[in-house]
Amino acid sequence: MNNVCAGMSTRSGGVSGGGLGMNLSYRVGDAPENVSANRLQFFEALGVSPASAAYPIQCHSNRVRIVHSPGEYPDCDALISAETGLALAVTVADCVPILLFDPVRRVAAAVHAGWRGTVGQIVALAVAQMIQECGANPGHIVAFIGPAAGACCYQVDAPVASQFPDPFVRDAGNGKYFPDLKRFNKAQLIAQGVPHAQIEIDSDCTMCNAAKYHSYRREGASSGRMLAVIQMKLP
Ligand SMILES: [Zn+2]
């Protein structure tokens, strides 16, 4: 895609010790100077300045904000912007990162969708806001649904499973349920009018691919975190 840069980190590279490697979060007990060095490495590889990034301070909500400048934005889990050069970044380790771009209207979004955000339809709300407040056309939007905990591994209990529509959760018996977060998010995009052919799903599961990805479910709260980033370039 012309005029846009989008990417996601893995756990490889980076300077952090103890298996954190390329950890990009300041909130997991990693030394701040390591995180800064890692972020510089990752952003440089993308050709993006770390100073141009805007981050939601994520809280597993379905709140979406439209932003115009770099910095941290509390109490939301998705950012939308029409500003060229502003990088939108979400932090993930098992949760689903979703990057959206309307190349005609030139508006982009980065969405963090764990099970709560997915059930709360945050990606549908983000697309609706792109349309209503930024003039985007869902028929033009391209979407990337990134590596995340897959339906192969991501297990929830009955109270959580019951919040998913039947087609998006597998009942494995014995009270074990496996929702398919990526597929439910894709269905939400399609329901908002984003064409099937313009939605790419990365098939990787972060939980069963320990060599490549950080995973909260596998490694716990001190797991490293990855970033998914989108930045519109000058047309
Ligand atoms: Zn898996």
Residues whose N, C-alpha, C, O or C-beta is under 5 A from the ligand:
A	BS01	ZN	G150 C152 C153 C205 M207 C208
